[in-house]
């Protein structure tokens, strides 16, 4: 079983606990990485801000769209089996833009698939991850603990990390430090890795939505000038609603009562699922893009939102971050299989990680950013271009095939666990 550690206070010059891999961040990607590393017999530490019995804030009522590749991997890691609520299959994807002619529909059956993926509620996924983490025999969990900074290590071929809890500051050591601490990564900043950011000036409202017609497996992406209004088919006969608004209007939208908010979202989306009947209290999230100028440093690597945070249009953020984690775990596992004493933080291993992630990262970021910018541009000159794009996507098999591969989670080098749980 995983153990919670309260290491004794140490000075910066005294070696504290040493790990093969030390992960900072126990959210979606960090927890998944800890689980993926378990099978390779490593000494892994996980630094978490949330105390035992609590979930990180990211595990809220938002809806996560898992691509097929993600479902495969999480099934192999025995996480999907621990979900309590039923997931909702995405059998079709319907894309349109308000004010433009045309629409595009992708059907999983036409591409030999039962579904493109599954919709999972973040809180339920958090509970499943927690249940799986608690089963890991060698994982050491530091919680609630916060990252303070880096310091020179007294140990050769290690990173030294200063952390703090209610008992004071302590120093941990690891051959490889993994930053999985999100968009505002303190580890990335401590490593001196710069980032480029773009504010789309959109705020996304997320909630559960009940409609006149229950979900039938279709995920809707209705693009607009101020962001998408998306409906994701949950497994509880509700949709997961994402409604984008101009950030300048966010406070006014947040102040709307339920009928007024439903009317606004209905106007943006249309009537494809009938009347919007009720919803939960929406949560707000800014839409930004952040790209780290590099994803590795000596004995350190960035994964998930710490490396790249992308616009949620297309729902690829977590899927991309999970493939970061799985690729890293796969490379470490292969190195350990060849040599049980292989160094997890070896420079060549990190360079191989960067190369394996290049195509998937670049193409997914480019698609997300391009779609967000193009769909939000109100210029009437772009209307015909977008309409032609919708026509091509709906009618041309070659265009569909390219997008379908990405929607399923298969871009660039695909981690083995994503290919039917590693059996393919």
VEXROFI-724583 format. One record per residue (C-alpha): residue in one letter; x, y, z. Coordinates in steps of 0.25 Angstrom, whole numbers, plus 5000, padded with zeros to 4 digits. Each point is the difference from the previous one (the first is absolute). Last residue first. Layout:
BEGIN
AXYZ...
! end
This chain:
BEGIN
X499549844881X499949955014X500550135006X498650035006X499450004987X501050094994X500150115010X500849915009X501149994989X500250155000X499750064986X501150074993X499350114991X498650015002X498949905004X499150055011X498749964994X499750154996X501350014994X499849884991X498650054996X500650134996X500949944989X498949904996X499050114998X500950074990X500349884992X498549965000X499550134994X498650035003X499750065014X501450055002X500150064986X498650075002X500450055013X501350064994X499250064989X499150075010X501250055008X500650064987X498650064997X499950075013X501450055001X499750124992X498950045009X501150025011X499549965014X501249925003X499749905011X499949884992X501450034994X500750035013X499449885008X500249904988X501450054998X500449995014X499449865002X500649944987X501450065002X500049955015X499649864995X501050004988X501250055008X499849915012X499749884993X501250024990X501050045011X499749905011X500949894995X501250104998X499850065014X500049875007X501249954992X500850135005X499549965014X500649864999X501350054994X500250105012X499849895010X499050035011X499449865002X501449945001X500149864996X500349905012X499149894995X500650014986X499249964987X498749995008X500350135007X500250084987X498749944995X499350045012X500650145000X499650024986X498649955002X499750085012X500450134993X499149964988X498949975009X500150145008X500150084987X498849924994X499250035013X500350154997X499549994986X498749935004X499850105011X500150124991X499249944988X498650055002X499850054985X499950145005X500750005014X501150104996X501349945003X500950005012X501449944997X501249965008X499450035014X498749964994X500449854998X501449975003X501350075002X501349935002X501250015010X501449935001X500750124992X498850074994X498949954991X498750064994X500550124993X499550134996X498849975009X498750024992X498850075006X498650024994X498950065007X498549995002X499650045014X499149915009X498750035007X499149905007X498549994997X499049975011X499249884995X499150004988X498649994996X499049984988X500850044987X499049984989X500249904989X501349934997X500350074987X499350135004X501150104999X501350025007X500250145003X498650035002X499849885009X501250055008X499450135002X498749955004X500649905010X500750115006X498850085001X499249895006X501149965010X500250145006X501050094993X501250065009X501049914993X499650064987X500350145005X501349965005X500449934987X499650114991X501450064998X500549864999X499249984987X499249875002X500249854998X499049905005X500449865003X498849915004X500249865004X498749934996X499049925009X499549864998X501049955011X501149954991X500450144995X499850044985X500950134998X499350134996X500950114995X499850154999X501350044994X500750145001X499750144999X499750014985X499449875000X500249854998X498949905003X500749875004X499049895002X500349865006X499049894995X499849875008X498550015001X499950115011X498650025006X499050094992X499450115008X501350045006X500649995013X501450065002X501249985009X500950125001X501250074994X500150154997X501250044991X500650145000X500650054987X501150114999X500849904991X501250035010X501349964993X501249955008X501449974996X500949935011X501350015006X500749895007X500950055012X499949875007X499350075012X498950054990X499749864995X500049955014X499050115004X499149964989X498950104997X499449914989X500049875008X500949945011X500449874992X501550045001X500849875001X501350005007X500949884996X501249945008X499250055012X500350075014X499150055010X500350125009X499150055012X499350135004X499150015013X499149915007X498750064994X500649964986X501150054992X500949954988X501450024995X500449914988X501449954998X500249944986X501049884999X501249954992X501050025011X499450035014X500250135007X499050064991X500050154998X498650065003X498650004994X498750065004X498950015010X499149894995X498849985009X499649885009X498749955005X500349894997X501349934996X499749864994X501049894999X499649904990X500549865002X498849915002X499050074991X498649975004X499750145006X500450064986X498849924994X499050055009X500550144999X499949994985X498649955000X499650115009X500650104991X499349944988X498750025008X500350145003X500450034985X498749944994X500349914989X499650014985X500549884992X500849984987X499850004985X499049895001X499649864994X501150024990X500249954986X500150144994X498650014995X499549955014X500750125007X499250104992X500650144997X499050114997X500450134993X499150124999X499650104989X499850154999X500650105010X499350095010X500249915012X501149894997X499749854998X500749875005X499249875003X500849895006X499449865001X500249885008X500550075013X499749905011X499550055013X500749955013X499249935011X500250055014X500949925010X501350004992X500949905005X500149914987X500550124993X501350015009X500549864998X501350054993X499649924987X498650075001X500750135001X500849974988X498949964991X499150115004X501150104997X500249944986X498550014998X499950145003X499650045014X499150135001X500050055014X498850075006X500150115010X499349975014X501350015008X501349925000X500950124997X499950055014X500949885005X499249895008X499949995015X500149885009X501550025002X500450144998X500050074987X501450074996X500649874995X501449964998X500149864994X501349915003X500449884991X501049895003X499949924987X499549864997X499650024986X498549975002X499950125010X500450114989X498650004993X499350025014X500950125003X499850064986X498549995002X500150085013X500950114994X499150014988X498650025006X500550075013X501049955010X501150114997X501549995002X500549864995X501349955006X500649884992X501149915005X499850055014X500950055011X499650035014X500850115007X501550024997X500650115010X500550134993X498750074998X499649975015X499049895003X498749995007X499649865002X499149944989X498549995002X499749894990X498649954996X500149864995X499449934987X499649865003
! end
